[in-house]
Amino acid sequence: KSPPPPPPVYKSPPPPVYKYKSPPPPPPVYKSPPPPVYKSPPPPYHYYYTSPPPPHY
C-alpha cells in the first residue's frame, strides 16, 4: 500500500504589514512679534486748563 499523500500544507498568509505613515511634521510656527506698543504720551496738562475754571459761587 502506498503511504497516504501528506496533507496539504496551508501556508498561513503573512500578517499584513501596516505601514504607519508618520504624520508630516507640523509646519514651523513663526510667531509674529507682538506689535510694538506705542504708549501715547499723556496729553499735556495745559489741555485740561484751557477752559477757564467755573466761577465759584
N, CA, C, O and CB atoms as a CASP TS submission, in Angstrom:
PFRMAT TS
TARGET T0000
AUTHOR 0000-0000-0000
METHOD Language model
MODEL 1
PARENT N/A
ATOM      1  N   LYS     1       0.855  -1.205   0.000  1.00  0.00           N
ATOM      2  CA  LYS     1       0.000   0.000   0.000  1.00  0.00           C
ATOM      3  C   LYS     1       0.883   1.245   0.000  1.00  0.00           C
ATOM      4  O   LYS     1       1.807   1.376   0.803  1.00  0.00           O
ATOM      5  CB  LYS     1      -0.963   0.012   1.240  1.00  0.00           C
ATOM      6  N   SER     2       0.587   2.111  -0.882  1.00  0.00           N
ATOM      7  CA  SER     2       1.392   3.340  -0.898  1.00  0.00           C
ATOM      8  C   SER     2       0.974   4.227   0.270  1.00  0.00           C
ATOM      9  O   SER     2      -0.206   4.280   0.618  1.00  0.00           O
ATOM     10  CB  SER     2       1.231   4.103  -2.254  1.00  0.00           C
ATOM     11  N   PRO     3       1.902   4.899   0.856  1.00  0.00           N
ATOM     12  CA  PRO     3       1.501   5.735   2.019  1.00  0.00           C
ATOM     13  C   PRO     3       0.553   6.845   1.574  1.00  0.00           C
ATOM     14  O   PRO     3       0.642   7.326   0.444  1.00  0.00           O
ATOM     15  CB  PRO     3       2.756   6.357   2.716  1.00  0.00           C
ATOM     16  N   PRO     4      -0.345   7.247   2.454  1.00  0.00           N
ATOM     17  CA  PRO     4      -1.299   8.288   2.031  1.00  0.00           C
ATOM     18  C   PRO     4      -0.548   9.586   1.710  1.00  0.00           C
ATOM     19  O   PRO     4       0.492   9.861   2.308  1.00  0.00           O
ATOM     20  CB  PRO     4      -2.373   8.541   3.142  1.00  0.00           C
ATOM     21  N   PRO     5      -1.054  10.360   0.799  1.00  0.00           N
ATOM     22  CA  PRO     5      -0.337  11.606   0.472  1.00  0.00           C
ATOM     23  C   PRO     5      -0.314  12.527   1.685  1.00  0.00           C
ATOM     24  O   PRO     5      -1.265  12.551   2.466  1.00  0.00           O
ATOM     25  CB  PRO     5      -0.997  12.327  -0.738  1.00  0.00           C
ATOM     26  N   PRO     6       0.737  13.264   1.841  1.00  0.00           N
ATOM     27  CA  PRO     6       0.768  14.142   3.028  1.00  0.00           C
ATOM     28  C   PRO     6      -0.319  15.202   2.930  1.00  0.00           C
ATOM     29  O   PRO     6      -0.649  15.656   1.835  1.00  0.00           O
ATOM     30  CB  PRO     6       2.157  14.817   3.181  1.00  0.00           C
ATOM     31  N   PRO     7      -0.858  15.585   4.032  1.00  0.00           N
ATOM     32  CA  PRO     7      -1.938  16.587   3.950  1.00  0.00           C
ATOM     33  C   PRO     7      -1.376  17.877   3.351  1.00  0.00           C
ATOM     34  O   PRO     7      -0.212  18.211   3.574  1.00  0.00           O
ATOM     35  CB  PRO     7      -2.567  16.861   5.367  1.00  0.00           C
ATOM     36  N   PRO     8      -2.178  18.580   2.612  1.00  0.00           N
ATOM     37  CA  PRO     8      -1.651  19.814   2.009  1.00  0.00           C
ATOM     38  C   PRO     8      -1.238  20.798   3.090  1.00  0.00           C
ATOM     39  O   PRO     8      -1.900  20.930   4.120  1.00  0.00           O
ATOM     40  CB  PRO     8      -2.699  20.459   1.076  1.00  0.00           C
ATOM     41  N   VAL     9      -0.162  21.468   2.844  1.00  0.00           N
ATOM     42  CA  VAL     9       0.326  22.433   3.836  1.00  0.00           C
ATOM     43  C   VAL     9      -0.239  23.802   3.477  1.00  0.00           C
ATOM     44  O   VAL     9       0.044  24.349   2.412  1.00  0.00           O
ATOM     45  CB  VAL     9       1.902  22.466   3.886  1.00  0.00           C
ATOM     46  N   TYR    10      -1.031  24.333   4.375  1.00  0.00           N
ATOM     47  CA  TYR    10      -1.592  25.658   4.123  1.00  0.00           C
ATOM     48  C   TYR    10      -0.657  26.667   4.752  1.00  0.00           C
ATOM     49  O   TYR    10      -0.568  26.795   5.973  1.00  0.00           O
ATOM     50  CB  TYR    10      -3.050  25.796   4.691  1.00  0.00           C
ATOM     51  N   LYS    11       0.014  27.356   3.910  1.00  0.00           N
ATOM     52  CA  LYS    11       0.904  28.380   4.464  1.00  0.00           C
ATOM     53  C   LYS    11       0.028  29.525   4.957  1.00  0.00           C
ATOM     54  O   LYS    11      -0.753  30.108   4.205  1.00  0.00           O
ATOM     55  CB  LYS    11       1.959  28.882   3.395  1.00  0.00           C
ATOM     56  N   SER    12       0.178  29.818   6.211  1.00  0.00           N
ATOM     57  CA  SER    12      -0.623  30.930   6.698  1.00  0.00           C
ATOM     58  C   SER    12      -0.126  32.204   6.010  1.00  0.00           C
ATOM     59  O   SER    12       1.080  32.420   5.892  1.00  0.00           O
ATOM     60  CB  SER    12      -0.540  31.053   8.263  1.00  0.00           C
ATOM     61  N   PRO    13      -1.037  33.023   5.570  1.00  0.00           N
ATOM     62  CA  PRO    13      -0.567  34.208   4.851  1.00  0.00           C
ATOM     63  C   PRO    13       0.236  35.100   5.781  1.00  0.00           C
ATOM     64  O   PRO    13      -0.029  35.134   6.983  1.00  0.00           O
ATOM     65  CB  PRO    13      -1.750  34.991   4.251  1.00  0.00           C
ATOM     66  N   PRO    14       1.194  35.807   5.259  1.00  0.00           N
ATOM     67  CA  PRO    14       1.979  36.655   6.159  1.00  0.00           C
ATOM     68  C   PRO    14       1.089  37.743   6.748  1.00  0.00           C
ATOM     69  O   PRO    14       0.157  38.215   6.097  1.00  0.00           O
ATOM     70  CB  PRO    14       3.185  37.284   5.413  1.00  0.00           C
ATOM     71  N   PRO    15       1.372  38.118   7.934  1.00  0.00           N
ATOM     72  CA  PRO    15       0.498  39.136   8.533  1.00  0.00           C
ATOM     73  C   PRO    15       0.594  40.415   7.701  1.00  0.00           C
ATOM     74  O   PRO    15       1.664  40.754   7.194  1.00  0.00           O
ATOM     75  CB  PRO    15       0.889  39.412  10.033  1.00  0.00           C
ATOM     76  N   PRO    16      -0.500  41.104   7.568  1.00  0.00           N
ATOM     77  CA  PRO    16      -0.438  42.313   6.748  1.00  0.00           C
ATOM     78  C   PRO    16       0.518  43.321   7.371  1.00  0.00           C
ATOM     79  O   PRO    16       0.590  43.477   8.590  1.00  0.00           O
ATOM     80  CB  PRO    16      -1.840  42.933   6.581  1.00  0.00           C
ATOM     81  N   VAL    17       1.223  43.975   6.522  1.00  0.00           N
ATOM     82  CA  VAL    17       2.185  44.959   7.033  1.00  0.00           C
ATOM     83  C   VAL    17       1.482  46.305   7.063  1.00  0.00           C
ATOM     84  O   VAL    17       1.120  46.865   6.028  1.00  0.00           O
ATOM     85  CB  VAL    17       3.495  45.017   6.149  1.00  0.00           C
ATOM     86  N   TYR    18       1.303  46.798   8.253  1.00  0.00           N
ATOM     87  CA  TYR    18       0.654  48.096   8.371  1.00  0.00           C
ATOM     88  C   TYR    18       1.740  49.149   8.343  1.00  0.00           C
ATOM     89  O   TYR    18       2.529  49.285   9.277  1.00  0.00           O
ATOM     90  CB  TYR    18      -0.208  48.199   9.674  1.00  0.00           C
ATOM     91  N   LYS    19       1.761  49.868   7.281  1.00  0.00           N
ATOM     92  CA  LYS    19       2.778  50.926   7.218  1.00  0.00           C
ATOM     93  C   LYS    19       2.180  52.137   7.911  1.00  0.00           C
ATOM     94  O   LYS    19       1.211  52.736   7.445  1.00  0.00           O
ATOM     95  CB  LYS    19       3.207  51.261   5.723  1.00  0.00           C
ATOM     96  N   TYR    20       2.771  52.468   9.007  1.00  0.00           N
ATOM     97  CA  TYR    20       2.272  53.646   9.695  1.00  0.00           C
ATOM     98  C   TYR    20       3.018  54.831   9.131  1.00  0.00           C
ATOM     99  O   TYR    20       4.200  55.036   9.408  1.00  0.00           O
ATOM    100  CB  TYR    20       2.447  53.539  11.248  1.00  0.00           C
ATOM    101  N   LYS    21       2.323  55.590   8.350  1.00  0.00           N
ATOM    102  CA  LYS    21       2.986  56.770   7.794  1.00  0.00           C
ATOM    103  C   LYS    21       3.133  57.764   8.927  1.00  0.00           C
ATOM    104  O   LYS    21       2.147  58.177   9.537  1.00  0.00           O
ATOM    105  CB  LYS    21       2.181  57.389   6.582  1.00  0.00           C
ATOM    106  N   SER    22       4.334  58.136   9.199  1.00  0.00           N
ATOM    107  CA  SER    22       4.498  59.116  10.259  1.00  0.00           C
ATOM    108  C   SER    22       3.897  60.421   9.767  1.00  0.00           C
ATOM    109  O   SER    22       4.143  60.830   8.632  1.00  0.00           O
ATOM    110  CB  SER    22       6.004  59.291  10.660  1.00  0.00           C
ATOM    111  N   PRO    23       3.117  61.073  10.604  1.00  0.00           N
ATOM    112  CA  PRO    23       2.479  62.302  10.121  1.00  0.00           C
ATOM    113  C   PRO    23       3.546  63.323   9.769  1.00  0.00           C
ATOM    114  O   PRO    23       4.605  63.355  10.397  1.00  0.00           O
ATOM    115  CB  PRO    23       1.504  62.879  11.180  1.00  0.00           C
ATOM    116  N   PRO    24       3.286  64.137   8.797  1.00  0.00           N
ATOM    117  CA  PRO    24       4.323  65.104   8.438  1.00  0.00           C
ATOM    118  C   PRO    24       4.548  66.067   9.586  1.00  0.00           C
ATOM    119  O   PRO    24       3.607  66.392  10.310  1.00  0.00           O
ATOM    120  CB  PRO    24       3.942  65.874   7.158  1.00  0.00           C
ATOM    121  N   PRO    25       5.744  66.516   9.763  1.00  0.00           N
ATOM    122  CA  PRO    25       5.967  67.414  10.897  1.00  0.00           C
ATOM    123  C   PRO    25       5.162  68.686  10.701  1.00  0.00           C
ATOM    124  O   PRO    25       5.018  69.159   9.574  1.00  0.00           O
ATOM    125  CB  PRO    25       7.471  67.743  11.061  1.00  0.00           C
ATOM    126  N   PRO    26       4.648  69.233  11.758  1.00  0.00           N
ATOM    127  CA  PRO    26       3.836  70.436  11.581  1.00  0.00           C
ATOM    128  C   PRO    26       4.710  71.558  11.041  1.00  0.00           C
ATOM    129  O   PRO    26       5.896  71.636  11.361  1.00  0.00           O
ATOM    130  CB  PRO    26       3.165  70.858  12.915  1.00  0.00           C
ATOM    131  N   PRO    27       4.139  72.408  10.242  1.00  0.00           N
ATOM    132  CA  PRO    27       4.974  73.482   9.705  1.00  0.00           C
ATOM    133  C   PRO    27       5.445  74.365  10.838  1.00  0.00           C
ATOM    134  O   PRO    27       4.712  74.571  11.805  1.00  0.00           O
ATOM    135  CB  PRO    27       4.209  74.314   8.653  1.00  0.00           C
ATOM    136  N   PRO    28       6.626  74.879  10.740  1.00  0.00           N
ATOM    137  CA  PRO    28       7.097  75.707  11.858  1.00  0.00           C
ATOM    138  C   PRO    28       6.215  76.932  12.017  1.00  0.00           C
ATOM    139  O   PRO    28       5.807  77.563  11.041  1.00  0.00           O
ATOM    140  CB  PRO    28       8.563  76.132  11.645  1.00  0.00           C
ATOM    141  N   VAL    29       5.940  77.242  13.237  1.00  0.00           N
ATOM    142  CA  VAL    29       5.070  78.387  13.504  1.00  0.00           C
ATOM    143  C   VAL    29       5.973  79.585  13.750  1.00  0.00           C
ATOM    144  O   VAL    29       6.713  79.647  14.732  1.00  0.00           O
ATOM    145  CB  VAL    29       4.111  78.123  14.733  1.00  0.00           C
ATOM    146  N   TYR    30       5.888  80.518  12.843  1.00  0.00           N
ATOM    147  CA  TYR    30       6.692  81.722  13.038  1.00  0.00           C
ATOM    148  C   TYR    30       5.829  82.678  13.834  1.00  0.00           C
ATOM    149  O   TYR    30       4.889  83.273  13.307  1.00  0.00           O
ATOM    150  CB  TYR    30       7.166  82.359  11.667  1.00  0.00           C
ATOM    151  N   LYS    31       6.150  82.817  15.077  1.00  0.00           N
ATOM    152  CA  LYS    31       5.349  83.729  15.886  1.00  0.00           C
ATOM    153  C   LYS    31       5.694  85.138  15.445  1.00  0.00           C
ATOM    154  O   LYS    31       6.835  85.586  15.556  1.00  0.00           O
ATOM    155  CB  LYS    31       5.605  83.529  17.425  1.00  0.00           C
ATOM    156  N   SER    32       4.694  85.813  14.951  1.00  0.00           N
ATOM    157  CA  SER    32       4.975  87.182  14.552  1.00  0.00           C
ATOM    158  C   SER    32       5.207  87.976  15.826  1.00  0.00           C
ATOM    159  O   SER    32       4.444  87.835  16.782  1.00  0.00           O
ATOM    160  CB  SER    32       3.808  87.793  13.691  1.00  0.00           C
ATOM    161  N   PRO    33       6.217  88.788  15.861  1.00  0.00           N
ATOM    162  CA  PRO    33       6.476  89.503  17.109  1.00  0.00           C
ATOM    163  C   PRO    33       5.297  90.398  17.434  1.00  0.00           C
ATOM    164  O   PRO    33       4.643  90.911  16.525  1.00  0.00           O
ATOM    165  CB  PRO    33       7.777  90.331  17.016  1.00  0.00           C
ATOM    166  N   PRO    34       5.020  90.590  18.685  1.00  0.00           N
ATOM    167  CA  PRO    34       3.858  91.412  19.017  1.00  0.00           C
ATOM    168  C   PRO    34       4.095  92.818  18.500  1.00  0.00           C
ATOM    169  O   PRO    34       5.228  93.298  18.496  1.00  0.00           O
ATOM    170  CB  PRO    34       3.589  91.423  20.551  1.00  0.00           C
ATOM    171  N   PRO    35       3.046  93.473  18.070  1.00  0.00           N
ATOM    172  CA  PRO    35       3.274  94.813  17.538  1.00  0.00           C
ATOM    173  C   PRO    35       3.807  95.702  18.638  1.00  0.00           C
ATOM    174  O   PRO    35       3.397  95.575  19.791  1.00  0.00           O
ATOM    175  CB  PRO    35       1.981  95.404  16.938  1.00  0.00           C
ATOM    176  N   PRO    36       4.699  96.585  18.306  1.00  0.00           N
ATOM    177  CA  PRO    36       5.239  97.429  19.377  1.00  0.00           C
ATOM    178  C   PRO    36       4.137  98.280  19.970  1.00  0.00           C
ATOM    179  O   PRO    36       3.267  98.784  19.261  1.00  0.00           O
ATOM    180  CB  PRO    36       6.381  98.323  18.856  1.00  0.00           C
ATOM    181  N   VAL    37       4.189  98.427  21.248  1.00  0.00           N
ATOM    182  CA  VAL    37       3.155  99.212  21.922  1.00  0.00           C
ATOM    183  C   VAL    37       3.676 100.637  22.035  1.00  0.00           C
ATOM    184  O   VAL    37       4.619 100.930  22.770  1.00  0.00           O
ATOM    185  CB  VAL    37       2.793  98.615  23.341  1.00  0.00           C
ATOM    186  N   TYR    38       3.037 101.491  21.292  1.00  0.00           N
ATOM    187  CA  TYR    38       3.457 102.889  21.376  1.00  0.00           C
ATOM    188  C   TYR    38       2.597 103.517  22.450  1.00  0.00           C
ATOM    189  O   TYR    38       1.409 103.769  22.244  1.00  0.00           O
ATOM    190  CB  TYR    38       3.315 103.649  19.988  1.00  0.00           C
ATOM    191  N   LYS    39       3.189 103.762  23.571  1.00  0.00           N
ATOM    192  CA  LYS    39       2.408 104.388  24.631  1.00  0.00           C
ATOM    193  C   LYS    39       2.209 105.835  24.226  1.00  0.00           C
ATOM    194  O   LYS    39       3.159 106.603  24.078  1.00  0.00           O
ATOM    195  CB  LYS    39       3.114 104.269  26.038  1.00  0.00           C
ATOM    196  N   SER    40       0.962 106.176  24.054  1.00  0.00           N
ATOM    197  CA  SER    40       0.740 107.563  23.676  1.00  0.00           C
ATOM    198  C   SER    40       1.120 108.420  24.875  1.00  0.00           C
ATOM    199  O   SER    40       0.720 108.121  26.000  1.00  0.00           O
ATOM    200  CB  SER    40      -0.749 107.815  23.230  1.00  0.00           C
ATOM    201  N   PRO    41       1.865 109.453  24.654  1.00  0.00           N
ATOM    202  CA  PRO    41       2.269 110.255  25.815  1.00  0.00           C
ATOM    203  C   PRO    41       1.041 110.892  26.436  1.00  0.00           C
ATOM    204  O   PRO    41       0.070 111.169  25.732  1.00  0.00           O
ATOM    205  CB  PRO    41       3.304 111.343  25.414  1.00  0.00           C
ATOM    206  N   PRO    42       1.061 111.123  27.701  1.00  0.00           N
ATOM    207  CA  PRO    42      -0.130 111.712  28.316  1.00  0.00           C
ATOM    208  C   PRO    42      -0.348 113.097  27.716  1.00  0.00           C
ATOM    209  O   PRO    42       0.615 113.792  27.392  1.00  0.00           O
ATOM    210  CB  PRO    42       0.012 111.791  29.877  1.00  0.00           C
ATOM    211  N   PRO    43      -1.579 113.490  27.572  1.00  0.00           N
ATOM    212  CA  PRO    43      -1.793 114.802  26.967  1.00  0.00           C
ATOM    213  C   PRO    43      -1.185 115.877  27.849  1.00  0.00           C
ATOM    214  O   PRO    43      -1.178 115.750  29.073  1.00  0.00           O
ATOM    215  CB  PRO    43      -3.296 115.069  26.745  1.00  0.00           C
ATOM    216  N   PRO    44      -0.691 116.905  27.251  1.00  0.00           N
ATOM    217  CA  PRO    44      -0.078 117.951  28.093  1.00  0.00           C
ATOM    218  C   PRO    44      -1.113 118.529  29.047  1.00  0.00           C
ATOM    219  O   PRO    44      -2.310 118.589  28.766  1.00  0.00           O
ATOM    220  CB  PRO    44       0.531 119.083  27.217  1.00  0.00           C
ATOM    221  N   TYR    45      -0.599 118.937  30.160  1.00  0.00           N
ATOM    222  CA  TYR    45      -1.530 119.366  31.208  1.00  0.00           C
ATOM    223  C   TYR    45      -2.293 120.608  30.805  1.00  0.00           C
ATOM    224  O   TYR    45      -3.437 120.790  31.221  1.00  0.00           O
ATOM    225  CB  TYR    45      -0.788 119.622  32.504  1.00  0.00           C
ATOM    226  N   HIS    46      -1.692 121.456  30.012  1.00  0.00           N
ATOM    227  CA  HIS    46      -2.405 122.704  29.754  1.00  0.00           C
ATOM    228  C   HIS    46      -3.678 122.442  28.968  1.00  0.00           C
ATOM    229  O   HIS    46      -4.539 123.313  28.847  1.00  0.00           O
ATOM    230  CB  HIS    46      -1.511 123.691  28.998  1.00  0.00           C
ATOM    231  N   TYR    47      -3.792 121.192  28.417  1.00  0.00           N
ATOM    232  CA  TYR    47      -5.047 120.899  27.734  1.00  0.00           C
ATOM    233  C   TYR    47      -6.209 120.971  28.718  1.00  0.00           C
ATOM    234  O   TYR    47      -7.309 121.412  28.386  1.00  0.00           O
ATOM    235  CB  TYR    47      -4.992 119.511  27.065  1.00  0.00           C
ATOM    236  N   TYR    48      -5.935 120.531  29.915  1.00  0.00           N
ATOM    237  CA  TYR    48      -7.038 120.452  30.864  1.00  0.00           C
ATOM    238  C   TYR    48      -7.430 121.830  31.361  1.00  0.00           C
ATOM    239  O   TYR    48      -8.540 122.029  31.855  1.00  0.00           O
ATOM    240  CB  TYR    48      -6.667 119.559  32.038  1.00  0.00           C
ATOM    241  N   TYR    49      -6.527 122.768  31.229  1.00  0.00           N
ATOM    242  CA  TYR    49      -6.804 124.046  31.863  1.00  0.00           C
ATOM    243  C   TYR    49      -7.068 125.138  30.842  1.00  0.00           C
ATOM    244  O   TYR    49      -7.033 126.320  31.184  1.00  0.00           O
ATOM    245  CB  TYR    49      -5.656 124.444  32.756  1.00  0.00           C
ATOM    246  N   THR    50      -7.332 124.765  29.585  1.00  0.00           N
ATOM    247  CA  THR    50      -7.572 125.838  28.625  1.00  0.00           C
ATOM    248  C   THR    50      -8.929 126.465  28.888  1.00  0.00           C
ATOM    249  O   THR    50      -9.110 127.667  28.691  1.00  0.00           O
ATOM    250  CB  THR    50      -7.491 125.313  27.177  1.00  0.00           C
ATOM    251  N   SER    51      -9.897 125.646  29.339  1.00  0.00           N
ATOM    252  CA  SER    51     -11.188 126.264  29.620  1.00  0.00           C
ATOM    253  C   SER    51     -11.080 126.959  30.969  1.00  0.00           C
ATOM    254  O   SER    51     -10.492 126.407  31.899  1.00  0.00           O
ATOM    255  CB  SER    51     -12.352 125.207  29.611  1.00  0.00           C
ATOM    256  N   PRO    52     -11.618 128.118  31.088  1.00  0.00           N
ATOM    257  CA  PRO    52     -11.483 128.826  32.379  1.00  0.00           C
ATOM    258  C   PRO    52     -12.195 128.040  33.469  1.00  0.00           C
ATOM    259  O   PRO    52     -13.207 127.394  33.196  1.00  0.00           O
ATOM    260  CB  PRO    52     -12.063 130.273  32.291  1.00  0.00           C
ATOM    261  N   PRO    53     -11.703 128.078  34.661  1.00  0.00           N
ATOM    262  CA  PRO    53     -12.371 127.323  35.723  1.00  0.00           C
ATOM    263  C   PRO    53     -13.766 127.884  35.950  1.00  0.00           C
ATOM    264  O   PRO    53     -14.000 129.078  35.757  1.00  0.00           O
ATOM    265  CB  PRO    53     -11.548 127.365  37.036  1.00  0.00           C
ATOM    266  N   PRO    54     -14.677 127.037  36.353  1.00  0.00           N
ATOM    267  CA  PRO    54     -16.036 127.574  36.573  1.00  0.00           C
ATOM    268  C   PRO    54     -15.995 128.592  37.708  1.00  0.00           C
ATOM    269  O   PRO    54     -15.237 128.439  38.666  1.00  0.00           O
ATOM    270  CB  PRO    54     -17.055 126.423  36.904  1.00  0.00           C
ATOM    271  N   PRO    55     -16.793 129.602  37.593  1.00  0.00           N
ATOM    272  CA  PRO    55     -16.751 130.621  38.680  1.00  0.00           C
ATOM    273  C   PRO    55     -17.230 130.006  39.986  1.00  0.00           C
ATOM    274  O   PRO    55     -18.137 129.174  40.007  1.00  0.00           O
ATOM    275  CB  PRO    55     -17.633 131.867  38.322  1.00  0.00           C
ATOM    276  N   HIS    56     -16.621 130.421  41.037  1.00  0.00           N
ATOM    277  CA  HIS    56     -17.040 129.905  42.356  1.00  0.00           C
ATOM    278  C   HIS    56     -18.157 130.779  42.882  1.00  0.00           C
ATOM    279  O   HIS    56     -18.075 132.008  42.886  1.00  0.00           O
ATOM    280  CB  HIS    56     -15.844 129.870  43.371  1.00  0.00           C
ATOM    281  N   TYR    57     -19.193 130.113  43.319  1.00  0.00           N
ATOM    282  CA  TYR    57     -20.273 130.911  43.898  1.00  0.00           C
ATOM    283  C   TYR    57     -20.101 130.902  45.389  1.00  0.00           C
ATOM    284  O   TYR    57     -20.896 131.510  46.105  1.00  0.00           O
ATOM    285  CB  TYR    57     -21.675 130.373  43.494  1.00  0.00           C
TER
END
